[in-house]
Amino acid sequence: MKKILILLLLMVSTNVSAEWTKFGDTSDYSDTTYIDRQSIQKTGDKLKIWVLTDFKEIQSLPVANSPLYLSQVVYQEIDCQERTIKQIELVYFSGNMRSGTPVLLISQDEILRSSQGGAPSFISPGSKGEVIYKIACNKK
């Protein structure tokens, strides 16, 4: 029941005010990534932002019985000073651009229990994370 409530809240919060700004395609054009600039919430050197990845072909996670999806929305926390990024919540959708049915929610609690433990990771040069970092933290 708690997962359903969180999922519904995420759907409302990512759908109502989201204005997705495209910032890049992968080199093979297999996906396109967008950010919601209006969702940026800054506290000191850290900020939180919604990121949408839209896939051209059906995807699945590398686990047994993974649901199929065409888009994912990730709530991320970026530390502009430390140059790190961590995932807070993930929602996978059966259709493109958050359409269709939400097929999987990975909550902050589940991320904290995972092998990475919700720890931030350093942003790699040339990665999508670096592009998000530069846009969100106003870096050049």
N, C-alpha and C positions, 0 to 999 in steps of 0.2 A: 504494500500500500504506500509506503514511504517513497519507493522508487517511482511509482506512478505519479504521485503528487509532485515530486522534483521534476520529473519529465514534463509534466504539464506546465509547471512554472517556467522551465527552460524554454519550452516552445513559445510561450507567451512573451517572455523577455527577449528572445532572439527574433521574433517575428514582428512585434508591434512597432518598434522604433528603428529597426535595423535599416541602414542605408549602406549597402555593400559597395565598397570601392575596390575595383580590380587593381591588383598591383603586380600580377605576373602569371605567366604560364611556365610549366616545366619545359626543359629543352626539347623534349619529344612531344610536347603539347598533349600529354595524357591527363593533365589536370590544370585547373585555373584556381588561383587563390585570391580571396577578397578579405578586406578588413572592414569592420564597422567603426569608423572614426568617432562616431557619436557615443560609442560604448566605453571609450577610454576613461578610466577612473584612476586618477593619480594621487598617491599618498607618499610624500617625500620623494625618494629616488625610485620607488616602485610604482608600476601601473598595471592595470588589468584591462584586457581587450578581448573581444570576440573575433575569431578568425574562421572563415568558411573556405573549405576546399571542395571544389566541384570536379568530379571525375568524368571523363569521357566514356569509360567502360566500367562495367560492374566490378566492384571490389569485394574482398573478404579479408578478415583478419587471419593471421597465421595460427589459428587454433581450430580444433575440431568443432564442427557444427556452428561455425561462424555465420552470422546473418550476412546477407548480401546488401550492399549499399552503393549509392551513387554520389553522396555528399556527406560531409562531416562538418560539424561546428565545434570549435574548441575554445574554451575560455582559458586564457593564458595570463600568467603573471610575469612581467618583465622587470628585471632590476637594471635600471639604466646606468647606475654607477658600476655594478659588478659585471655587467654584460652577461647576465644569465636569463634563462627562460624556463618556466615550468608550467605544466598542464594542470588545470584545476578541475575542469569538467569536459567531457566529450559526449557529443550526441551524434549518432549515425542515422542517416535518413535513406529510405528506399529510393527516393527520386532525386533529381538534380535540384540544386539551389534550395535545399531544405524542404523540398516538396515530398509528397508521399507520406509514408508512415515512419515515425521514429522507430528504428529497429533495435537500437542498443543505446543505453546510457551508461557511461562510466563516471561515477560520482567521485568527488574529492576523497571521500572515505575509502573507496575502492582503490584509488590511485595511491593513497597513503599505505594501504596494505600490500601493494604490489612490490615486486622485487626492487624497483627503484625507490620506493618509499616516498614518492612525491618530491624528491630532491630536485632542485634546479640543475639545469645543465648549461654548460658554457655555450654561447652562440658561436657557431662555426662561421668563419669568413666565407662569403659567397653563397650561404644557405638562405632558404626562405626566412628562417628565424632572424637572420641579419637584416633582411629587407624590412621585416616587421619591426625590429628593434630601431632601425634608422627612422622609419616613419613615425612610430609611436613616441620615441624619445627625442625626436627632432634632431637627429644626428645626420651628418653629411657623409 
